[in-house]
Amino acid sequence: MADRPVEELGFEEARAELEVIVAAIDHGDVDLDTLSAKVARAGALLAHCRTRITATRAQVEDLVASFDDDPEELGRGPAPTEEPF
């Protein structure tokens, strides 16, 4: 897992690798010689996940905001002017 650059990982891959590293550190399964490298990798994975979440949140907010736009601009036809019933 750690051989791939963090930037090439999808969110789920990065999250899964981060969970493995954190679990190994929590259980004391990381020797002192590799601890620094594991912590650095975990930091990079965390930053990558946060960036992906932020980008996705912005996309969702833009999409939701577009729902308030003029329906004709969105290709749904004219907005109803009165209740059909």
C-alpha distance (Angstrom), angle and dihedral (degrees) to the residues before:
residue distance angle dihedral
M1 . . .
A2 3.79 . .
D3 3.79 92.8 .
R4 3.82 93.6 75.9
P5 3.78 118.3 80.7
V6 3.80 111.0 -106.3
E7 3.81 91.5 -123.4
E8 3.82 90.2 62.9
L9 3.80 93.7 56.3
G10 3.75 124.3 96.7
F11 3.77 118.6 -130.2
E12 3.81 95.0 -98.3
E13 3.80 93.1 47.7
A14 3.80 91.5 49.8
R15 3.79 92.4 46.0
A16 3.80 92.4 49.3
E17 3.81 92.6 49.4
L18 3.79 90.4 47.5
E19 3.80 90.3 52.4
V20 3.81 90.9 51.4
I21 3.80 91.9 51.0
V22 3.80 93.9 46.6
A23 3.81 91.9 47.8
A24 3.80 91.5 49.7
I25 3.81 91.5 50.2
D26 3.82 91.9 45.4
H27 3.79 91.2 51.9
G28 3.79 93.5 45.8
D29 3.80 91.8 -115.9
V30 3.82 93.7 134.6
D31 3.77 118.6 86.4
L32 3.77 119.9 -137.5
D33 3.81 93.0 -108.7
T34 3.82 92.8 62.0
L35 3.80 99.6 31.4
S36 3.79 94.6 92.2
A37 3.80 92.7 50.9
K38 3.82 91.6 47.2
V39 3.81 92.0 50.0
A40 3.82 91.1 48.6
R41 3.80 91.1 49.4
A42 3.80 90.6 47.6
G43 3.80 90.1 52.0
A44 3.79 91.5 50.9
L45 3.81 91.4 47.7
L46 3.79 91.6 49.3
A47 3.81 92.1 50.1
H48 3.82 90.0 48.6
C49 3.81 92.0 50.8
R50 3.80 91.6 48.4
T51 3.80 90.6 50.3
R52 3.80 91.6 50.7
I53 3.82 91.4 48.0
T54 3.80 91.8 48.8
A55 3.81 92.2 49.2
T56 3.79 92.3 47.9
R57 3.80 91.9 47.1
A58 3.82 89.9 52.8
Q59 3.82 91.0 49.9
V60 3.80 91.7 50.0
E61 3.81 92.1 47.0
D62 3.82 90.1 50.5
L63 3.79 90.6 49.6
V64 3.79 93.0 48.1
A65 3.81 90.4 47.3
S66 3.80 89.1 52.7
F67 3.81 88.9 61.0
D68 3.81 87.0 70.5
D69 3.81 91.8 54.3
D70 3.78 123.8 101.0
P71 3.83 107.2 -68.5
E72 3.81 91.0 -137.7
E73 3.81 89.7 61.1
L74 3.79 89.7 53.4
G75 3.80 92.6 53.9
R76 3.78 96.0 -111.9
G77 3.78 95.3 116.7
P78 3.77 128.1 -116.3
A79 3.76 120.9 -23.0
P80 3.80 114.5 -108.1
T81 3.78 111.3 -100.3
E82 3.80 97.3 -160.8
E83 3.77 140.0 14.4
P84 3.84 112.5 -81.2
F85 3.85 92.5 -137.5
